[in-house]
């Protein structure tokens, strides 16, 4: 296969876009209709499609080259979504913590530089994701609490946000410590103490630091709706597309073709979302169930990409 052509090949695309979105924050306020319109377009065009190629990742991890989604993939996917939605409403506090932990891992791994299959890489990736999420929730505490009231009590939401705020400096400290440890190890290893390894470490530290700075700018200058949408679609999804396109498929070298394969399942996801919103509007479904389904929709995606596929992909590449 020819070299894969990616329109946003530079890893700096994401943090630069997120930082630019921070400048738009004062104008894209949550109660403005144009904000909802812009966010809807980004979710449909970028956010949803980046998860609508999970079936291709599934086949690739099994060593197959197919573009269809069989029931052995769709069935567990929907079952996991439904089970987590039910857990969120039945036991909102532990389910919310589980969701935050999964999301921290997922977001951090998507921006991690270097290897992620060591304990140091895993810890740094989780810490970076925790800082990203913690920064957003802490900066948008009041709005976050309002959203969480749909599936838990105000006291429970307050306690979770208090703990997130308390854990934020520790997560930042863990991220910093893992970089310091990696630097010390590099300096003590003669094979790495050269003109290549250490500058690469410095570049990686600057890149990951740029992500944390960009999120801080976005979260402190925007409402929750725009801050989350901009990061999720133009930050996380953009980096995920790069990983998925280059490492999770060997079907095409053109990103436009790969993107086209996401459209049918994007349409299915969108139809389901619209059906849920319509049911809430008609009074057939409680809003808490709608929020639970929306949140749970990302859980199978995170489990597939972060916990199911990696061990199978590593076995394929191991000698």
ROMAR-948591 format. One record per residue (C-alpha): z, y, x; residue in one letter; residue number from 1. Coordinates in steps of 0.1 Angstrom, whole numbers. Example, Ala and Ser with C-alpha at 12.3 -4.5 7.8 and 13.67 -1.06 7.14 Angstrom:
BEGIN
- z/y/x/residuo/num
- 78/-45/123/A/1 .
- 71/-11/137/S/2 .
//
This chain:
BEGIN
- z/y/x/residuo/num
- 0/0/0/X/1 .
- -7/36/11/X/2 .
- 21/60/20/X/3 .
- 38/71/-11/X/4 .
- 30/106/-22/X/5 .
- 60/125/-35/X/6 .
- 57/162/-47/X/7 .
- 93/170/-38/X/8 .
- 96/150/-6/X/9 .
- 120/174/11/X/10 .
- 157/165/5/X/11 .
- 165/202/4/X/12 .
- 146/206/-28/X/13 .
- 176/197/-50/X/14 .
- 203/220/-35/X/15 .
- 178/249/-33/X/16 .
- 169/245/-70/X/17 .
- 205/242/-80/X/18 .
- 214/274/-61/X/19 .
- 185/292/-77/X/20 .
- 197/280/-111/X/21 .
- 230/296/-104/X/22 .
- 213/330/-103/X/23 .
- 200/324/-138/X/24 .
- 235/315/-151/X/25 .
- 245/350/-164/X/26 .
- 213/350/-186/X/27 .
- 213/314/-198/X/28 .
- 246/316/-218/X/29 .
- 255/287/-241/X/30 .
- 253/305/-274/X/31 .
- 217/317/-267/X/32 .
- 189/297/-284/X/33 .
- 166/300/-254/X/34 .
- 193/283/-233/X/35 .
- 192/253/-256/X/36 .
- 154/253/-255/X/37 .
- 152/254/-217/X/38 .
- 179/227/-214/X/39 .
- 161/205/-239/X/40 .
- 128/208/-220/X/41 .
- 145/199/-187/X/42 .
- 162/169/-202/X/43 .
- 130/156/-218/X/44 .
- 108/163/-188/X/45 .
- 131/153/-160/X/46 .
- 166/141/-170/X/47 .
- 157/113/-193/X/48 .
- 126/101/-174/X/49 .
- 146/94/-142/X/50 .
- 165/68/-161/X/51 .
- 136/55/-180/X/52 .
- 122/36/-150/X/53 .
- 153/14/-148/X/54 .
- 133/-16/-159/X/55 .
- 110/-12/-129/X/56 .
- 141/-11/-106/X/57 .
- 153/-43/-124/X/58 .
- 121/-62/-116/X/59 .
- 119/-49/-81/X/60 .
- 155/-60/-73/X/61 .
- 144/-95/-85/X/62 .
- 114/-95/-62/X/63 .
- 90/-90/-91/X/64 .
- 62/-65/-98/X/65 .
- 62/-58/-135/X/66 .
- 62/-27/-156/X/67 .
- 75/-42/-188/X/68 .
- 111/-44/-200/X/69 .
- 120/-79/-213/X/70 .
- 148/-86/-237/X/71 .
- 169/-101/-208/X/72 .
- 170/-65/-195/X/73 .
- 170/-45/-227/X/74 .
- 196/-67/-244/X/75 .
- 224/-63/-218/X/76 .
- 215/-26/-214/X/77 .
- 220/-19/-251/X/78 .
- 251/-42/-253/X/79 .
- 267/-23/-224/X/80 .
- 259/10/-240/X/81 .
- 275/-1/-273/X/82 .
- 305/-17/-256/X/83 .
- 313/14/-236/X/84 .
- 309/37/-266/X/85 .
- 333/16/-285/X/86 .
- 358/16/-256/X/87 .
- 356/54/-253/X/88 .
- 366/58/-290/X/89 .
- 392/30/-289/X/90 .
- 409/39/-256/X/91 .
- 396/73/-247/X/92 .
- 417/81/-217/X/93 .
- 410/50/-195/X/94 .
- 374/50/-206/X/95 .
- 370/86/-197/X/96 .
- 385/80/-162/X/97 .
- 362/50/-158/X/98 .
- 332/72/-167/X/99 .
- 343/99/-143/X/100 .
- 348/73/-115/X/101 .
- 313/58/-121/X/102 .
- 297/92/-123/X/103 .
- 314/104/-91/X/104 .
- 301/73/-73/X/105 .
- 266/77/-89/X/106 .
- 262/114/-82/X/107 .
- 276/112/-46/X/108 .
- 254/82/-36/X/109 .
- 223/100/-48/X/110 .
- 229/129/-23/X/111 .
- 244/109/6/X/112 .
- 228/112/40/X/113 .
- 226/82/63/X/114 .
- 237/47/55/X/115 .
- 257/40/23/X/116 .
- 265/3/30/X/117 .
- 295/10/52/X/118 .
- 330/17/40/X/119 .
- 327/52/56/X/120 .
- 295/59/37/X/121 .
- 308/46/4/X/122 .
- 340/67/7/X/123 .
- 321/98/17/X/124 .
- 296/94/-12/X/125 .
- 324/89/-38/X/126 .
- 343/119/-24/X/127 .
- 313/141/-26/X/128 .
- 305/130/-61/X/129 .
- 342/136/-71/X/130 .
- 340/171/-57/X/131 .
- 308/179/-75/X/132 .
- 322/167/-109/X/133 .
- 356/182/-102/X/134 .
- 341/216/-94/X/135 .
- 321/216/-126/X/136 .
- 350/205/-148/X/137 .
- 375/229/-132/X/138 .
- 353/259/-132/X/139 .
- 343/252/-169/X/140 .
- 378/240/-180/X/141 .
- 379/256/-214/X/142 .
- 344/244/-224/X/143 .
- 350/209/-210/X/144 .
- 382/206/-230/X/145 .
- 363/216/-262/X/146 .
- 337/188/-256/X/147 .
- 364/162/-248/X/148 .
- 381/170/-282/X/149 .
- 353/151/-299/X/150 .
- 367/117/-286/X/151 .
- 404/125/-276/X/152 .
- 433/147/-284/X/153 .
- 438/181/-269/X/154 .
- 469/169/-249/X/155 .
- 449/140/-234/X/156 .
- 420/163/-225/X/157 .
- 445/188/-209/X/158 .
- 462/160/-189/X/159 .
- 429/147/-176/X/160 .
- 416/182/-166/X/161 .
- 449/189/-149/X/162 .
- 446/157/-128/X/163 .
- 410/164/-120/X/164 .
- 420/199/-107/X/165 .
- 448/183/-87/X/166 .
- 426/157/-72/X/167 .
- 398/181/-62/X/168 .
- 413/193/-29/X/169 .
- 421/157/-20/X/170 .
- 385/146/-27/X/171 .
- 372/175/-6/X/172 .
- 397/165/22/X/173 .
- 384/129/20/X/174 .
- 348/141/23/X/175 .
- 357/163/53/X/176 .
- 377/135/70/X/177 .
- 350/110/68/X/178 .
- 326/134/85/X/179 .
- 352/141/112/X/180 .
- 357/104/117/X/181 .
- 320/98/119/X/182 .
- 317/126/145/X/183 .
- 346/112/166/X/184 .
- 330/78/165/X/185 .
- 297/92/176/X/186 .
- 312/111/205/X/187 .
- 330/80/217/X/188 .
- 299/58/216/X/189 .
- 277/64/245/X/190 .
- 247/49/227/X/191 .
- 250/76/200/X/192 .
- 260/105/222/X/193 .
- 225/118/229/X/194 .
- 202/145/218/X/195 .
- 193/127/185/X/196 .
- 223/111/169/X/197 .
- 247/140/170/X/198 .
- 222/166/158/X/199 .
- 213/143/129/X/200 .
- 250/141/120/X/201 .
- 252/179/120/X/202 .
- 222/182/98/X/203 .
- 236/156/74/X/204 .
- 269/175/72/X/205 .
- 250/208/65/X/206 .
- 229/191/38/X/207 .
- 259/176/20/X/208 .
- 278/208/24/X/209 .
- 249/227/8/X/210 .
- 252/204/-22/X/211 .
- 289/213/-26/X/212 .
- 282/250/-22/X/213 .
- 253/250/-46/X/214 .
- 274/233/-73/X/215 .
- 302/258/-68/X/216 .
- 278/287/-72/X/217 .
- 263/271/-103/X/218 .
- 296/261/-119/X/219 .
- 312/295/-114/X/220 .
- 282/316/-125/X/221 .
- 270/296/-155/X/222 .
- 282/282/-188/X/223 .
- 289/244/-191/X/224 .
- 256/237/-208/X/225 .
- 234/253/-182/X/226 .
- 255/243/-153/X/227 .
- 255/206/-162/X/228 .
- 218/206/-172/X/229 .
- 206/224/-141/X/230 .
- 226/200/-118/X/231 .
- 218/168/-137/X/232 .
- 180/175/-141/X/233 .
- 171/196/-111/X/234 .
- 197/182/-87/X/235 .
- 207/147/-93/X/236 .
- 176/135/-111/X/237 .
- 153/150/-84/X/238 .
- 172/131/-57/X/239 .
- 173/100/-78/X/240 .
- 135/101/-83/X/241 .
- 130/102/-46/X/242 .
- 152/71/-40/X/243 .
- 137/52/-70/X/244 .
- 101/60/-62/X/245 .
- 103/52/-25/X/246 .
- 128/23/-25/X/247 .
- 128/7/-60/X/248 .
- 92/0/-66/X/249 .
- 60/-11/-48/X/250 .
- 36/-8/-77/X/251 .
- 20/26/-69/X/252 .
- 18/52/-41/X/253 .
- 13/80/-66/X/254 .
- 43/96/-82/X/255 .
- 23/108/-112/X/256 .
- 15/72/-121/X/257 .
- 52/62/-116/X/258 .
- 63/91/-138/X/259 .
- 37/81/-165/X/260 .
- 54/46/-167/X/261 .
- 87/63/-176/X/262 .
- 72/81/-207/X/263 .
- 74/52/-232/X/264 .
- 111/46/-226/X/265 .
- 117/83/-225/X/266 .
- 103/85/-260/X/267 .
- 125/56/-271/X/268 .
- 156/73/-257/X/269 .
- 146/106/-273/X/270 .
- 140/89/-307/X/271 .
- 174/73/-305/X/272 .
- 190/106/-296/X/273 .
- 173/124/-324/X/274 .
- 182/97/-349/X/275 .
- 219/100/-339/X/276 .
- 218/138/-342/X/277 .
- 201/135/-375/X/278 .
- 227/111/-388/X/279 .
- 254/135/-378/X/280 .
- 236/164/-395/X/281 .
- 233/143/-427/X/282 .
- 270/134/-426/X/283 .
- 262/96/-421/X/284 .
- 278/95/-386/X/285 .
- 309/111/-372/X/286 .
- 302/135/-343/X/287 .
- 327/115/-322/X/288 .
- 303/85/-323/X/289 .
- 274/107/-314/X/290 .
- 292/120/-283/X/291 .
- 304/85/-274/X/292 .
- 268/71/-276/X/293 .
- 255/101/-255/X/294 .
- 281/95/-228/X/295 .
- 278/57/-228/X/296 .
- 240/60/-225/X/297 .
- 243/67/-188/X/298 .
- 267/38/-180/X/299 .
- 242/9/-179/X/300 .
- 219/31/-157/X/301 .
- 248/38/-132/X/302 .
- 258/1/-132/X/303 .
- 223/-10/-126/X/304 .
- 214/14/-98/X/305 .
- 248/14/-80/X/306 .
- 263/-20/-85/X/307 .
- 237/-46/-97/X/308 .
- 205/-37/-78/X/309 .
- 218/-28/-43/X/310 .
- 231/-63/-33/X/311 .
- 199/-79/-45/X/312 .
- 178/-53/-26/X/313 .
- 198/-57/5/X/314 .
- 193/-95/5/X/315 .
- 155/-89/2/X/316 .
- 155/-67/33/X/317 .
- 179/-86/54/X/318 .
- 163/-108/82/X/319 .
//
